[in-house]
Amino acid sequence: MKEWSSFDTITKANGIWLIDSKGNKIIDAVGSMWCNVWGHSNPQLVKAITTQSKKIQHSSLFNLTNEPVEKLAKNLIKISPGMNKVFFSDNGSSAMEIAIKIALQYWKNIGQTNKTKIATVENGYHGDTFGAMSVGYVPEFFAKFKEQLFPTIQFPVPNKYRIPKGLSFLDHQNDCLEKIEKRFSKKDDIAAFIMESGAQMAGGVIIYPKDFQKKISKLCKKYDVLFVLDEIATGFGRLGSMVQYQEQQSIPDIVAYGKMLTGGYLTMAVTLANKKIYDSFSGEFNDWKHLFHGHTYTGNPIAAAVANENIRMYEKYNLIKKIQKTSKVFEKFYDEILDIDIVGDIRHKGMLMGIELVSNKGNKTPIKTKKSINKVFFEEGKKQGIYLRTLGNIVMLVPPLSIQDNELELLLKRTIKTIQASKSKII
Ligand SMILES: Cc1ncc(COP(=O)(O)O)c(C=O)c1O
């Protein structure tokens, strides 16, 4: 992209503020790609990193283990009801590749060879590697690789802003669920149903209506389909609960966390599985039931140490309660944001807000322009003192989870100014 031929250099950061080489201070409205929890340069997290890096910096999880990773596995099992074992990796896409491989291999391990297909939802996003792209097809991102992606069975997700004509929102939800049940009951060939937990992030900040995920979870149980949840972007408090699948009253067989796991400081992700899944992999060597998957930095002890400290701090400072309280600040700005003539809809939950830009509020036409909306908003945001990213026609607010009320107010005021200033440049 020609418009991104040069970049500002971030040299320092503190709390919600990023500071560039010229000394400009901007609010990190993106939470460093949706992963920052305690703000930047948090002394407790930095200490966890430095303390561990003096002991052992990296030691392979092939044939060995290390103390921070053992502790982290226990911590994760403790917070994740129904989960039994943890598989470590170093980014969210890999965690989802692992989830896919575990789900497919599970059926082979138990001798059921008919279950080879993966069901997903439209516009899901699970990362940029080929398996993750296949199960999370966002047309704008992945169309160039369509021929190489493996086929999946996709179902629609209810979208309150775009309800099909003639249907109530409830009819629309039931319609989506009926499509799933119809296919599940038709043929017993589906290995797993994979979806983001609680909301679709990159697919447009689509927050699921109450009970939608719960009902899919029930359908999976009824038709013996593994239920695989991606909490990489939505767990760990982003939507206001530590474990989103708990809030959704759904029961996964496999769940992935990433992003906020290390407070957003180091690269680590995990794939958790329940006992039924784990047991199917633990045969004799010659049974060849084990999972062939591993990465060089799997279970890195420094990343695990900072993740342990991060989880300790969630409890110590009661972060989830704080997120639920601070989340109300967004509500105070709903009217002002919706009043802007290019804003069609706002979708908000926990520490996440998506603002949908439209060229016509009446017919809800998404704003389309030859220019990059992201670039326009990035430049205008910078002038207002915020680091902002849009995904397509959605302005995403994904700040550090521990942002203070007054800081969030400032961010929202600056976002409103940015949308107003960007308007003439994109229509
Ligand atoms: C829901 C979800 N799953 C998986 C990923 C991929 O994670 P990573 O970028 O760490 O590979 C992302 C990244 O944004 C995501 O939002």
The ligand as a Gaussian input file, in Angstrom:
#p B3LYP/6-31G(d) Opt

LIG

0 1
 C      -10.661000     -13.758000      17.356000
 C       -9.234000     -13.851000      16.911000
 N       -8.670000     -15.060000      16.785000
 C       -7.392000     -15.209000      16.407000
 C       -6.608000     -14.113000      16.101000
 C       -5.200000     -14.308000      15.633000
 O       -4.304000     -13.962000      16.627000
 P       -2.790000     -13.563000      16.252000
 O       -2.865000     -12.225000      15.581000
 O       -2.101000     -13.529000      17.566000
 O       -2.282000     -14.623000      15.347000
 C       -7.157000     -12.838000      16.217000
 C       -6.353000     -11.641000      15.922000
 O       -6.802000     -10.544000      15.848000
 C       -8.506000     -12.702000      16.617000
 O       -9.098000     -11.500000      16.715000

